Amino acid sequence: MISMFSVATLAILTVMGIALVRAFVGPTIFDRILAVNMFGTKTVLFIAVFGFLMGRPDFLDIALVYALINFIGIIAVLRFYEATQDTDGSEPDAGSGQ
Amino acid sequence: MIGQIVDLASWVLLVLGSLLGITGAIGLLRFPEFYTRAHAAGVTDTLCASCILTGLMLQAGLTLVTAKLVFILLFLLLTSPTATHALTKAALHAGLAPQLHREEDGS
C-alpha cells in the first residue's frame, strides 16, 4: 500500500514547483522573495517527511537548521533591499530602515 | 486498535496538510497582486506546516524525534508570520501600493 509519507512528499514537491513558477514569473521583487520564503518553508517540511519516508528520523536536525537559516536569509535580503532602496532617493530617512 | 487510530489520524493530517499546501500554492499563483499572494503564502506556511508536522508527531510517538518536531513546529509558527510581516512592511515602505478595488467596475 502506498505509504502516506510518499503522498505528502509528492504534494510538497508540487507545492515547491508552483512556488518556483511564481518566483520566475513574479513581476515585483517582493513576489520573488515571497516565493523563495515559501520554498524554504516547504523544504523544511520536505526534509522532515522524507526523513520519515526513508526511516531516518535524524534528518529533523537538518530541517531545523534549514528553518533557522531560511528565516535569517529572508530578513537579510529584506534589510539589504531596504538599504539599497534609499540610495536612489525614494525617501530620505536617517537609519538604513527600521 | 490504538495503532490503527494513530495511523488513521496521521493519514488524515498528512493528506489535509498536503491539500492545504497545494491550495496555498495555487493561491500564490493565481491571486491578482502581491498582498493577496502574501496572504495565500502566509496561510499555507502556518497551517500546512502544523498539519504535516502534527501528523509526523503522531507517527513518532513520545520520543526525542517528537521533541525535535515540536521545536521545528514552534520555530516555524514563530518565524513565518514575522518574515511575512517584514516582507509586506518592506513592500509597503518601497511604495508598492495595494490594489484596493477591481479595475473593471472602477468603483
N, CA and C atoms of all chains as a GROMACS GRO file, in nm:
protein
  615
    1MET      N    1   0.088  -0.117   0.000
    1MET     CA    2   0.000   0.000   0.000
    1MET      C    3   0.091   0.122   0.000
    2ILE      N    4   0.048   0.228  -0.068
    2ILE     CA    5   0.132   0.348  -0.080
    2ILE      C    6   0.143   0.410   0.060
    3SER      N    7   0.267   0.432   0.106
    3SER     CA    8   0.280   0.489   0.241
    3SER      C    9   0.242   0.636   0.237
    4MET      N   10   0.187   0.686   0.346
    4MET     CA   11   0.133   0.822   0.347
    4MET      C   12   0.244   0.923   0.329
    5PHE      N   13   0.368   0.881   0.366
    5PHE     CA   14   0.475   0.980   0.354
    5PHE      C   15   0.502   1.011   0.208
    6SER      N   16   0.487   0.909   0.119
    6SER     CA   17   0.513   0.939  -0.023
    6SER      C   18   0.406   1.032  -0.077
    7VAL      N   19   0.282   1.018  -0.030
    7VAL     CA   20   0.177   1.112  -0.074
    7VAL      C   21   0.215   1.253  -0.032
    8ALA      N   22   0.256   1.268   0.095
    8ALA     CA   23   0.291   1.403   0.144
    8ALA      C   24   0.414   1.454   0.070
    9THR      N   25   0.510   1.364   0.040
    9THR     CA   26   0.630   1.409  -0.030
    9THR      C   27   0.595   1.461  -0.169
   10LEU      N   28   0.508   1.386  -0.241
   10LEU     CA   29   0.470   1.432  -0.376
   10LEU      C   30   0.398   1.566  -0.368
   11ALA      N   31   0.308   1.581  -0.270
   11ALA     CA   32   0.235   1.707  -0.260
   11ALA      C   33   0.331   1.822  -0.234
   12ILE      N   34   0.427   1.800  -0.144
   12ILE     CA   35   0.519   1.909  -0.111
   12ILE      C   36   0.605   1.942  -0.232
   13LEU      N   37   0.641   1.838  -0.312
   13LEU     CA   38   0.721   1.866  -0.432
   13LEU      C   39   0.643   1.952  -0.530
   14THR      N   40   0.512   1.923  -0.547
   14THR     CA   41   0.435   2.006  -0.640
   14THR      C   42   0.424   2.149  -0.586
   15VAL      N   43   0.407   2.162  -0.454
   15VAL     CA   44   0.397   2.297  -0.398
   15VAL      C   45   0.527   2.372  -0.423
   16MET      N   46   0.642   2.301  -0.409
   16MET     CA   47   0.770   2.369  -0.434
   16MET      C   48   0.780   2.409  -0.580
   17GLY      N   49   0.730   2.322  -0.671
   17GLY     CA   50   0.735   2.357  -0.813
   17GLY      C   51   0.653   2.482  -0.841
   18ILE      N   52   0.532   2.487  -0.782
   18ILE     CA   53   0.445   2.603  -0.806
   18ILE      C   54   0.511   2.728  -0.747
   19ALA      N   55   0.576   2.715  -0.631
   19ALA     CA   56   0.643   2.832  -0.573
   19ALA      C   57   0.755   2.879  -0.665
   20LEU      N   58   0.825   2.782  -0.729
   20LEU     CA   59   0.932   2.823  -0.822
   20LEU      C   60   0.873   2.895  -0.942
   21VAL      N   61   0.756   2.848  -0.990
   21VAL     CA   62   0.694   2.917  -1.105
   21VAL      C   63   0.666   3.061  -1.067
   22ARG      N   64   0.611   3.081  -0.944
   22ARG     CA   65   0.584   3.218  -0.902
   22ARG      C   66   0.715   3.295  -0.889
   23ALA      N   67   0.823   3.229  -0.847
   23ALA     CA   68   0.949   3.301  -0.831
   23ALA      C   69   0.998   3.350  -0.968
   24PHE      N   70   0.980   3.269  -1.074
   24PHE     CA   71   1.028   3.312  -1.207
   24PHE      C   72   0.935   3.415  -1.266
   25VAL      N   73   0.803   3.397  -1.246
   25VAL     CA   74   0.706   3.484  -1.314
   25VAL      C   75   0.693   3.616  -1.240
   26GLY      N   76   0.706   3.611  -1.107
   26GLY     CA   77   0.669   3.721  -1.020
   26GLY      C   78   0.708   3.856  -1.072
   27PRO      N   79   0.613   3.951  -1.096
   27PRO     CA   80   0.653   4.082  -1.150
   27PRO      C   81   0.747   4.159  -1.059
   28THR      N   82   0.706   4.172  -0.930
   28THR     CA   83   0.790   4.257  -0.843
   28THR      C   84   0.891   4.168  -0.770
   29ILE      N   85   0.991   4.234  -0.713
   29ILE     CA   86   1.095   4.160  -0.642
   29ILE      C   87   1.036   4.095  -0.518
   30PHE      N   88   0.927   4.157  -0.464
   30PHE     CA   89   0.872   4.103  -0.339
   30PHE      C   90   0.800   3.972  -0.365
   31ASP      N   91   0.740   3.955  -0.489
   31ASP     CA   92   0.682   3.823  -0.519
   31ASP      C   93   0.789   3.717  -0.517
   32ARG      N   94   0.908   3.756  -0.567
   32ARG     CA   95   1.015   3.655  -0.571
   32ARG      C   96   1.060   3.620  -0.431
   33ILE      N   97   1.073   3.721  -0.344
   33ILE     CA   98   1.116   3.691  -0.207
   33ILE      C   99   1.011   3.606  -0.138
   34LEU      N  100   0.883   3.637  -0.165
   34LEU     CA  101   0.774   3.559  -0.104
   34LEU      C  102   0.780   3.414  -0.150
   35ALA      N  103   0.806   3.395  -0.282
   35ALA     CA  104   0.810   3.258  -0.335
   35ALA      C  105   0.930   3.183  -0.275
   36VAL      N  106   1.043   3.253  -0.261
   36VAL     CA  107   1.160   3.186  -0.205
   36VAL      C  108   1.135   3.152  -0.058
   37ASN      N  109   1.067   3.241   0.012
   37ASN     CA  110   1.035   3.214   0.153
   37ASN      C  111   0.946   3.090   0.164
   38MET      N  112   0.846   3.082   0.078
   38MET     CA  113   0.756   2.966   0.082
   38MET      C  114   0.831   2.840   0.042
   39PHE      N  115   0.923   2.854  -0.057
   39PHE     CA  116   1.002   2.738  -0.100
   39PHE      C  117   1.085   2.686   0.017
   40GLY      N  118   1.145   2.780   0.093
   40GLY     CA  119   1.229   2.739   0.206
   40GLY      C  120   1.148   2.666   0.311
   41THR      N  121   1.028   2.720   0.341
   41THR     CA  122   0.946   2.653   0.443
   41THR      C  123   0.907   2.514   0.396
   42LYS      N  124   0.876   2.502   0.266
   42LYS     CA  125   0.836   2.370   0.217
   42LYS      C  126   0.956   2.276   0.215
   43THR      N  127   1.078   2.330   0.196
   43THR     CA  128   1.195   2.242   0.202
   43THR      C  129   1.209   2.182   0.340
   44VAL      N  130   1.180   2.265   0.443
   44VAL     CA  131   1.187   2.214   0.581
   44VAL      C  132   1.092   2.096   0.596
   45LEU      N  133   0.968   2.114   0.546
   45LEU     CA  134   0.870   2.005   0.558
   45LEU      C  135   0.913   1.886   0.475
   46PHE      N  136   0.970   1.913   0.358
   46PHE     CA  137   1.011   1.802   0.271
   46PHE      C  138   1.118   1.718   0.338
   47ILE      N  139   1.216   1.784   0.401
   47ILE     CA  140   1.323   1.710   0.467
   47ILE      C  141   1.265   1.624   0.579
   48ALA      N  142   1.169   1.685   0.655
   48ALA     CA  143   1.112   1.610   0.767
   48ALA      C  144   1.036   1.487   0.716
   49VAL      N  145   0.951   1.506   0.614
   49VAL     CA  146   0.870   1.394   0.566
   49VAL      C  147   0.959   1.291   0.498
   50PHE      N  148   1.060   1.338   0.425
   50PHE     CA  149   1.147   1.244   0.355
   50PHE      C  150   1.230   1.164   0.454
   51GLY      N  151   1.265   1.228   0.566
   51GLY     CA  152   1.335   1.155   0.671
   51GLY      C  153   1.250   1.041   0.722
   52PHE      N  154   1.121   1.070   0.741
   52PHE     CA  155   1.032   0.964   0.790
   52PHE      C  156   1.012   0.858   0.682
   53LEU      N  157   1.004   0.902   0.554
   53LEU     CA  158   0.983   0.806   0.446
   53LEU      C  159   1.098   0.707   0.442
   54MET      N  160   1.222   0.759   0.460
   54MET     CA  161   1.339   0.672   0.449
   54MET      C  162   1.370   0.606   0.584
   55GLY      N  163   1.283   0.630   0.683
   55GLY     CA  164   1.306   0.564   0.810
   55GLY      C  165   1.427   0.618   0.883
   56ARG      N  166   1.465   0.742   0.856
   56ARG     CA  167   1.582   0.800   0.924
   56ARG      C  168   1.538   0.932   0.988
   57PRO      N  169   1.484   0.924   1.112
   57PRO     CA  170   1.432   1.047   1.172
   57PRO      C  171   1.541   1.145   1.211
   58ASP      N  172   1.671   1.113   1.192
   58ASP     CA  173   1.773   1.211   1.231
   58ASP      C  174   1.786   1.320   1.125
   59PHE      N  175   1.703   1.316   1.019
   59PHE     CA  176   1.702   1.428   0.924
   59PHE      C  177   1.644   1.553   0.988
   60LEU      N  178   1.574   1.537   1.102
   60LEU     CA  179   1.500   1.652   1.156
   60LEU      C  180   1.596   1.761   1.201
   61ASP      N  181   1.719   1.725   1.239
   61ASP     CA  182   1.814   1.830   1.277
   61ASP      C  183   1.842   1.918   1.156
   62ILE      N  184   1.858   1.854   1.040
   62ILE     CA  185   1.883   1.932   0.918
   62ILE      C  186   1.764   2.023   0.891
   63ALA      N  187   1.643   1.969   0.911
   63ALA     CA  188   1.524   2.051   0.884
   63ALA      C  189   1.521   2.171   0.977
   64LEU      N  190   1.557   2.148   1.104
   64LEU     CA  191   1.553   2.259   1.200
   64LEU      C  192   1.654   2.366   1.161
   65VAL      N  193   1.777   2.323   1.125
   65VAL     CA  194   1.880   2.421   1.088
   65VAL      C  195   1.837   2.496   0.963
   66TYR      N  196   1.773   2.422   0.871
   66TYR     CA  197   1.730   2.487   0.746
   66TYR      C  198   1.625   2.593   0.774
   67ALA      N  199   1.534   2.562   0.871
   67ALA     CA  200   1.432   2.662   0.904
   67ALA      C  201   1.498   2.788   0.961
   68LEU      N  202   1.600   2.768   1.047
   68LEU     CA  203   1.669   2.884   1.105
   68LEU      C  204   1.731   2.968   0.994
   69ILE      N  205   1.807   2.902   0.906
   69ILE     CA  206   1.883   2.975   0.805
   69ILE      C  207   1.788   3.042   0.706
   70ASN      N  208   1.676   2.976   0.676
   70ASN     CA  209   1.582   3.034   0.580
   70ASN      C  210   1.528   3.166   0.633
   71PHE      N  211   1.495   3.168   0.764
   71PHE     CA  212   1.441   3.290   0.821
   71PHE      C  213   1.546   3.401   0.817
   72ILE      N  214   1.670   3.367   0.857
   72ILE     CA  215   1.776   3.467   0.858
   72ILE      C  216   1.798   3.521   0.717
   73GLY      N  217   1.794   3.431   0.618
   73GLY     CA  218   1.817   3.472   0.480
   73GLY      C  219   1.713   3.571   0.432
   74ILE      N  220   1.585   3.541   0.465
   74ILE     CA  221   1.478   3.631   0.418
   74ILE      C  222   1.496   3.769   0.480
   75ILE      N  223   1.523   3.773   0.612
   75ILE     CA  224   1.537   3.903   0.677
   75ILE      C  225   1.659   3.976   0.622
   76ALA      N  226   1.767   3.903   0.592
   76ALA     CA  227   1.888   3.967   0.539
   76ALA      C  228   1.858   4.028   0.402
   77VAL      N  229   1.789   3.954   0.317
   77VAL     CA  230   1.759   4.007   0.183
   77VAL      C  231   1.673   4.132   0.195
   78LEU      N  232   1.577   4.130   0.289
   78LEU     CA  233   1.490   4.248   0.303
   78LEU      C  234   1.571   4.367   0.352
   79ARG      N  235   1.657   4.345   0.452
   79ARG     CA  236   1.736   4.460   0.501
   79ARG      C  237   1.826   4.512   0.391
   80PHE      N  238   1.886   4.419   0.313
   80PHE     CA  239   1.975   4.461   0.204
   80PHE      C  240   1.896   4.543   0.103
   81TYR      N  241   1.775   4.493   0.070
   81TYR     CA  242   1.697   4.565  -0.032
   81TYR      C  243   1.656   4.702   0.022
   82GLU      N  244   1.621   4.704   0.154
   82GLU     CA  245   1.578   4.833   0.210
   82GLU      C  246   1.696   4.929   0.213
   83ALA      N  247   1.820   4.877   0.237
   83ALA     CA  248   1.936   4.966   0.244
   83ALA      C  249   1.964   5.022   0.105
   84THR      N  250   1.963   4.937   0.002
   84THR     CA  251   1.993   4.990  -0.132
   84THR      C  252   1.879   5.077  -0.182
   85GLN      N  253   1.759   5.058  -0.126
   85GLN     CA  254   1.643   5.136  -0.173
   85GLN      C  255   1.667   5.284  -0.150
   86ASP      N  256   1.735   5.320  -0.036
   86ASP     CA  257   1.745   5.462  -0.002
   86ASP      C  258   1.843   5.534  -0.093
   87THR      N  259   1.937   5.460  -0.154
   87THR     CA  260   2.038   5.535  -0.230
   87THR      C  261   1.974   5.600  -0.352
   88ASP      N  262   1.867   5.540  -0.410
   88ASP     CA  263   1.811   5.607  -0.528
   88ASP      C  264   1.706   5.709  -0.484
   89GLY      N  265   1.713   5.750  -0.355
   89GLY     CA  266   1.637   5.867  -0.313
   89GLY      C  267   1.488   5.845  -0.312
   90SER      N  268   1.443   5.728  -0.266
   90SER     CA  269   1.296   5.713  -0.263
   90SER      C  270   1.242   5.804  -0.155
   91GLU      N  271   1.302   5.794  -0.033
   91GLU     CA  272   1.257   5.891   0.069
   91GLU      C  273   1.367   5.893   0.174
   92PRO      N  274   1.426   6.009   0.194
   92PRO     CA  275   1.546   6.014   0.281
   92PRO      C  276   1.505   5.991   0.425
   93ASP      N  277   1.549   5.885   0.487
   93ASP     CA  278   1.527   5.876   0.633
   93ASP      C  279   1.660   5.839   0.697
   94ALA      N  280   1.671   5.872   0.825
   94ALA     CA  281   1.804   5.871   0.888
   94ALA      C  282   1.866   5.732   0.881
   95GLY      N  283   1.793   5.631   0.945
   95GLY     CA  284   1.858   5.499   0.954
   95GLY      C  285   1.853   5.431   0.818
   96SER      N  286   1.912   5.313   0.814
   96SER     CA  287   1.906   5.240   0.686
   96SER      C  288   1.773   5.170   0.677
   97GLY      N  289   1.683   5.195   0.768
   97GLY     CA  290   1.548   5.133   0.759
   97GLY      C  291   1.518   5.067   0.891
   98GLN      N  292   1.418   5.112   0.963
   98GLN     CA  293   1.384   5.046   1.091
   98GLN      C  294   1.262   4.962   1.074
   99MET      N  295  -0.557  -0.182   1.829
   99MET     CA  296  -0.666  -0.089   1.798
   99MET      C  297  -0.611   0.055   1.801
  100ILE      N  298  -0.533   0.083   1.908
  100ILE     CA  299  -0.482   0.219   1.918
  100ILE      C  300  -0.394   0.248   1.797
  101GLY      N  301  -0.318   0.147   1.751
  101GLY     CA  302  -0.226   0.170   1.640
  101GLY      C  303  -0.302   0.216   1.517
  102GLN      N  304  -0.420   0.149   1.490
  102GLN     CA  305  -0.495   0.190   1.370
  102GLN      C  306  -0.541   0.335   1.383
  103ILE      N  307  -0.588   0.371   1.504
  103ILE     CA  308  -0.642   0.508   1.519
  103ILE      C  309  -0.530   0.609   1.494
  104VAL      N  310  -0.410   0.581   1.552
  104VAL     CA  311  -0.298   0.675   1.534
  104VAL      C  312  -0.260   0.682   1.386
  105ASP      N  313  -0.254   0.564   1.320
  105ASP     CA  314  -0.219   0.566   1.177
  105ASP      C  315  -0.324   0.643   1.098
  106LEU      N  316  -0.451   0.617   1.129
  106LEU     CA  317  -0.557   0.687   1.054
  106LEU      C  318  -0.548   0.837   1.077
  107ALA      N  319  -0.526   0.877   1.203
  107ALA     CA  320  -0.520   1.021   1.234
  107ALA      C  321  -0.402   1.083   1.160
  108SER      N  322  -0.288   1.014   1.157
  108SER     CA  323  -0.174   1.077   1.089
  108SER      C  324  -0.195   1.076   0.939
  109TRP      N  325  -0.265   0.972   0.887
  109TRP     CA  326  -0.301   0.974   0.744
  109TRP      C  327  -0.383   1.100   0.713
  110VAL      N  328  -0.489   1.120   0.794
  110VAL     CA  329  -0.580   1.234   0.767
  110VAL      C  330  -0.501   1.364   0.777
  111LEU      N  331  -0.417   1.377   0.882
  111LEU     CA  332  -0.344   1.503   0.900
  111LEU      C  333  -0.248   1.527   0.784
  112LEU      N  334  -0.178   1.422   0.741
  112LEU     CA  335  -0.080   1.441   0.634
  112LEU      C  336  -0.150   1.480   0.504
  113VAL      N  337  -0.264   1.411   0.474
  113VAL     CA  338  -0.334   1.443   0.350
  113VAL      C  339  -0.392   1.584   0.359
  114LEU      N  340  -0.445   1.619   0.476
  114LEU     CA  341  -0.501   1.754   0.493
  114LEU      C  342  -0.392   1.858   0.476
  115GLY      N  343  -0.274   1.834   0.537
  115GLY     CA  344  -0.164   1.929   0.522
  115GLY      C  345  -0.122   1.942   0.377
  116SER      N  346  -0.117   1.830   0.305
  116SER     CA  347  -0.078   1.837   0.163
  116SER      C  348  -0.180   1.918   0.084
  117LEU      N  349  -0.310   1.893   0.109
  117LEU     CA  350  -0.412   1.967   0.034
  117LEU      C  351  -0.401   2.116   0.065
  118LEU      N  352  -0.379   2.149   0.192
  118LEU     CA  353  -0.368   2.292   0.228
  118LEU      C  354  -0.249   2.353   0.156
  119GLY      N  355  -0.138   2.278   0.150
  119GLY     CA  356  -0.020   2.331   0.083
  119GLY      C  357  -0.048   2.358  -0.063
  120ILE      N  358  -0.121   2.264  -0.127
  120ILE     CA  359  -0.147   2.280  -0.271
  120ILE      C  360  -0.242   2.397  -0.294
  121THR      N  361  -0.346   2.410  -0.207
  121THR     CA  362  -0.438   2.523  -0.227
  121THR      C  363  -0.363   2.654  -0.206
  122GLY      N  364  -0.275   2.659  -0.105
  122GLY     CA  365  -0.198   2.782  -0.083
  122GLY      C  366  -0.111   2.814  -0.202
  123ALA      N  367  -0.050   2.710  -0.260
  123ALA     CA  368   0.038   2.734  -0.375
  123ALA      C  369  -0.043   2.783  -0.494
  124ILE      N  370  -0.162   2.724  -0.515
  124ILE     CA  371  -0.246   2.770  -0.626
  124ILE      C  372  -0.286   2.916  -0.601
  125GLY      N  373  -0.316   2.947  -0.471
  125GLY     CA  374  -0.346   3.087  -0.439
  125GLY      C  375  -0.228   3.176  -0.471
  126LEU      N  376  -0.108   3.128  -0.439
  126LEU     CA  377   0.013   3.208  -0.467
  126LEU      C  378   0.024   3.235  -0.616
  127LEU      N  379  -0.024   3.141  -0.699
  127LEU     CA  380  -0.006   3.154  -0.843
  127LEU      C  381  -0.113   3.244  -0.904
  128ARG      N  382  -0.237   3.233  -0.853
  128ARG     CA  383  -0.347   3.294  -0.926
  128ARG      C  384  -0.395   3.426  -0.867
  129PHE      N  385  -0.349   3.465  -0.750
  129PHE     CA  386  -0.404   3.588  -0.691
  129PHE      C  387  -0.355   3.709  -0.769
  130PRO      N  388  -0.436   3.819  -0.774
  130PRO     CA  389  -0.404   3.928  -0.866
  130PRO      C  390  -0.279   4.006  -0.829
  131GLU      N  391  -0.257   4.036  -0.698
  131GLU     CA  392  -0.139   4.121  -0.673
  131GLU      C  393  -0.071   4.077  -0.546
  132PHE      N  394   0.037   4.149  -0.511
  132PHE     CA  395   0.134   4.094  -0.416
  132PHE      C  396   0.070   4.066  -0.280
  133TYR      N  397  -0.011   4.161  -0.230
  133TYR     CA  398  -0.055   4.147  -0.090
  133TYR      C  399  -0.150   4.029  -0.074
  134THR      N  400  -0.232   4.002  -0.179
  134THR     CA  401  -0.318   3.884  -0.168
  134THR      C  402  -0.233   3.758  -0.172
  135ARG      N  403  -0.126   3.762  -0.255
  135ARG     CA  404  -0.038   3.644  -0.260
  135ARG      C  405   0.032   3.624  -0.127
  136ALA      N  406   0.068   3.735  -0.062
  136ALA     CA  407   0.133   3.720   0.069
  136ALA      C  408   0.039   3.652   0.166
  137HIS      N  409  -0.091   3.686   0.155
  137HIS     CA  410  -0.189   3.618   0.242
  137HIS      C  411  -0.194   3.469   0.211
  138ALA      N  412  -0.198   3.436   0.081
  138ALA     CA  413  -0.208   3.294   0.045
  138ALA      C  414  -0.085   3.219   0.094
  139ALA      N  415   0.034   3.279   0.075
  139ALA     CA  416   0.155   3.209   0.118
  139ALA      C  417   0.159   3.199   0.270
  140GLY      N  418   0.113   3.305   0.338
  140GLY     CA  419   0.115   3.301   0.484
  140GLY      C  420   0.025   3.193   0.538
  141VAL      N  421  -0.093   3.180   0.478
  141VAL     CA  422  -0.188   3.079   0.527
  141VAL      C  423  -0.127   2.941   0.516
  142THR      N  424  -0.071   2.913   0.396
  142THR     CA  425  -0.021   2.776   0.379
  142THR      C  426   0.100   2.749   0.465
  143ASP      N  427   0.182   2.854   0.485
  143ASP     CA  428   0.304   2.832   0.564
  143ASP      C  429   0.269   2.777   0.700
  144THR      N  430   0.174   2.842   0.768
  144THR     CA  431   0.150   2.804   0.907
  144THR      C  432   0.063   2.679   0.917
  145LEU      N  433  -0.054   2.677   0.847
  145LEU     CA  434  -0.148   2.568   0.873
  145LEU      C  435  -0.099   2.438   0.811
  146CYS      N  436  -0.045   2.447   0.690
  146CYS     CA  437   0.002   2.323   0.624
  146CYS      C  438   0.118   2.266   0.704
  147ALA      N  439   0.207   2.352   0.753
  147ALA     CA  440   0.322   2.302   0.829
  147ALA      C  441   0.274   2.236   0.957
  148SER      N  442   0.178   2.300   1.027
  148SER     CA  443   0.137   2.239   1.154
  148SER      C  444   0.065   2.107   1.129
  149CYS      N  445  -0.017   2.098   1.022
  149CYS     CA  446  -0.087   1.972   0.997
  149CYS      C  447   0.014   1.860   0.970
  150ILE      N  448   0.110   1.888   0.881
  150ILE     CA  449   0.203   1.781   0.843
  150ILE      C  450   0.290   1.742   0.962
  151LEU      N  451   0.339   1.844   1.036
  151LEU     CA  452   0.427   1.811   1.147
  151LEU      C  453   0.351   1.738   1.258
  152THR      N  454   0.223   1.775   1.279
  152THR     CA  455   0.146   1.703   1.381
  152THR      C  456   0.125   1.559   1.337
  153GLY      N  457   0.100   1.541   1.206
  153GLY     CA  458   0.086   1.404   1.157
  153GLY      C  459   0.212   1.323   1.180
  154LEU      N  460   0.327   1.387   1.160
  154LEU     CA  461   0.453   1.315   1.184
  154LEU      C  462   0.471   1.287   1.333
  155MET      N  463   0.428   1.384   1.416
  155MET     CA  464   0.445   1.363   1.561
  155MET      C  465   0.367   1.240   1.604
  156LEU      N  466   0.245   1.224   1.547
  156LEU     CA  467   0.164   1.107   1.587
  156LEU      C  468   0.237   0.979   1.550
  157GLN      N  469   0.305   0.985   1.435
  157GLN     CA  470   0.376   0.864   1.392
  157GLN      C  471   0.492   0.835   1.485
  158ALA      N  472   0.557   0.940   1.537
  158ALA     CA  473   0.682   0.915   1.610
  158ALA      C  474   0.656   0.878   1.755
  159GLY      N  475   0.536   0.909   1.808
  159GLY     CA  476   0.512   0.874   1.948
  159GLY      C  477   0.596   0.963   2.040
  160LEU      N  478   0.604   0.925   2.168
  160LEU     CA  479   0.670   1.012   2.265
  160LEU      C  480   0.820   0.980   2.270
  161THR      N  481   0.896   1.030   2.170
  161THR     CA  482   1.040   1.005   2.170
  161THR      C  483   1.111   1.137   2.146
  162LEU      N  484   1.244   1.130   2.133
  162LEU     CA  485   1.323   1.250   2.105
  162LEU      C  486   1.283   1.309   1.971
  163VAL      N  487   1.241   1.221   1.878
  163VAL     CA  488   1.203   1.269   1.744
  163VAL      C  489   1.086   1.365   1.757
  164THR      N  490   0.989   1.331   1.844
  164THR     CA  491   0.874   1.422   1.860
  164THR      C  492   0.920   1.555   1.919
  165ALA      N  493   1.020   1.551   2.009
  165ALA     CA  494   1.068   1.678   2.066
  165ALA      C  495   1.126   1.765   1.955
  166LYS      N  496   1.203   1.702   1.864
  166LYS     CA  497   1.259   1.782   1.754
  166LYS      C  498   1.147   1.837   1.668
  167LEU      N  499   1.044   1.755   1.644
  167LEU     CA  500   0.932   1.802   1.562
  167LEU      C  501   0.863   1.920   1.629
  168VAL      N  502   0.850   1.914   1.763
  168VAL     CA  503   0.786   2.026   1.834
  168VAL      C  504   0.870   2.151   1.817
  169PHE      N  505   1.004   2.137   1.826
  169PHE     CA  506   1.089   2.255   1.810
  169PHE      C  507   1.072   2.314   1.671
  170ILE      N  508   1.071   2.225   1.568
  170ILE     CA  509   1.055   2.276   1.430
  170ILE      C  510   0.922   2.347   1.418
  171LEU      N  511   0.815   2.287   1.472
  171LEU     CA  512   0.682   2.346   1.458
  171LEU      C  513   0.677   2.481   1.527
  172LEU      N  514   0.731   2.487   1.651
  172LEU     CA  515   0.727   2.614   1.724
  172LEU      C  516   0.805   2.720   1.647
  173PHE      N  517   0.922   2.680   1.596
  173PHE     CA  518   1.006   2.779   1.528
  173PHE      C  519   0.936   2.829   1.402
  174LEU      N  520   0.874   2.735   1.326
  174LEU     CA  521   0.805   2.777   1.203
  174LEU      C  522   0.689   2.869   1.237
  175LEU      N  523   0.613   2.833   1.343
  175LEU     CA  524   0.496   2.915   1.376
  175LEU      C  525   0.538   3.053   1.424
  176LEU      N  526   0.660   3.065   1.480
  176LEU     CA  527   0.703   3.197   1.527
  176LEU      C  528   0.762   3.278   1.413
  177THR      N  529   0.834   3.213   1.322
  177THR     CA  530   0.913   3.294   1.229
  177THR      C  531   0.840   3.322   1.098
  178SER      N  532   0.755   3.230   1.047
  178SER     CA  533   0.699   3.262   0.914
  178SER      C  534   0.605   3.382   0.920
  179PRO      N  535   0.520   3.398   1.025
  179PRO     CA  536   0.444   3.524   1.027
  179PRO      C  537   0.535   3.646   1.036
  180THR      N  538   0.643   3.635   1.114
  180THR     CA  539   0.733   3.751   1.125
  180THR      C  540   0.796   3.782   0.990
  181ALA      N  541   0.837   3.679   0.919
  181ALA     CA  542   0.900   3.702   0.788
  181ALA      C  543   0.800   3.764   0.692
  182THR      N  544   0.675   3.712   0.693
  182THR     CA  545   0.575   3.768   0.600
  182THR      C  546   0.545   3.912   0.637
  183HIS      N  547   0.542   3.942   0.768
  183HIS     CA  548   0.517   4.081   0.811
  183HIS      C  549   0.629   4.172   0.765
  184ALA      N  550   0.755   4.126   0.785
  184ALA     CA  551   0.868   4.210   0.744
  184ALA      C  552   0.864   4.232   0.594
  185LEU      N  553   0.823   4.128   0.520
  185LEU     CA  554   0.821   4.138   0.374
  185LEU      C  555   0.716   4.240   0.329
  186THR      N  556   0.595   4.232   0.389
  186THR     CA  557   0.490   4.324   0.345
  186THR      C  558   0.523   4.466   0.391
  187LYS      N  559   0.589   4.480   0.508
  187LYS     CA  560   0.628   4.615   0.552
  187LYS      C  561   0.730   4.674   0.455
  188ALA      N  562   0.827   4.590   0.412
  188ALA     CA  563   0.927   4.640   0.318
  188ALA      C  564   0.860   4.676   0.186
  189ALA      N  565   0.761   4.595   0.144
  189ALA     CA  566   0.693   4.624   0.018
  189ALA      C  567   0.618   4.756   0.029
  190LEU      N  568   0.548   4.775   0.142
  190LEU     CA  569   0.472   4.899   0.159
  190LEU      C  570   0.568   5.017   0.165
  191HIS      N  571   0.682   4.997   0.236
  191HIS     CA  572   0.780   5.105   0.251
  191HIS      C  573   0.840   5.139   0.116
  192ALA      N  574   0.856   5.039   0.029
  192ALA     CA  575   0.918   5.065  -0.102
  192ALA      C  576   0.818   5.124  -0.199
  193GLY      N  577   0.691   5.142  -0.153
  193GLY     CA  578   0.598   5.215  -0.239
  193GLY      C  579   0.511   5.127  -0.324
  194LEU      N  580   0.501   4.995  -0.291
  194LEU     CA  581   0.413   4.907  -0.370
  194LEU      C  582   0.273   4.924  -0.315
  195ALA      N  583   0.188   5.001  -0.385
  195ALA     CA  584   0.057   5.034  -0.328
  195ALA      C  585  -0.034   4.914  -0.343
  196PRO      N  586  -0.111   4.877  -0.240
  196PRO     CA  587  -0.207   4.767  -0.256
  196PRO      C  588  -0.320   4.810  -0.347
  197GLN      N  589  -0.364   4.716  -0.431
  197GLN     CA  590  -0.473   4.748  -0.525
  197GLN      C  591  -0.602   4.729  -0.449
  198LEU      N  592  -0.675   4.841  -0.424
  198LEU     CA  593  -0.787   4.833  -0.331
  198LEU      C  594  -0.917   4.800  -0.401
  199HIS      N  595  -0.927   4.824  -0.533
  199HIS     CA  596  -1.055   4.789  -0.597
  199HIS      C  597  -1.026   4.727  -0.730
  200ARG      N  598  -1.122   4.655  -0.786
  200ARG     CA  599  -1.104   4.584  -0.912
  200ARG      C  600  -1.106   4.686  -1.025
  201GLU      N  601  -1.028   4.662  -1.132
  201GLU     CA  602  -1.023   4.764  -1.239
  201GLU      C  603  -1.157   4.774  -1.312
  202GLU      N  604  -1.221   4.657  -1.342
  202GLU     CA  605  -1.335   4.664  -1.438
  202GLU      C  606  -1.442   4.760  -1.387
  203ASP      N  607  -1.486   4.741  -1.257
  203ASP     CA  608  -1.600   4.826  -1.220
  203ASP      C  609  -1.555   4.967  -1.187
  204GLY      N  610  -1.422   4.984  -1.164
  204GLY     CA  611  -1.371   5.119  -1.146
  204GLY      C  612  -1.434   5.190  -1.028
  205SER      N  613  -1.494   5.112  -0.934
  205SER     CA  614  -1.559   5.183  -0.820
  205SER      C  615  -1.452   5.229  -0.724
   0.00000   0.00000   0.00000
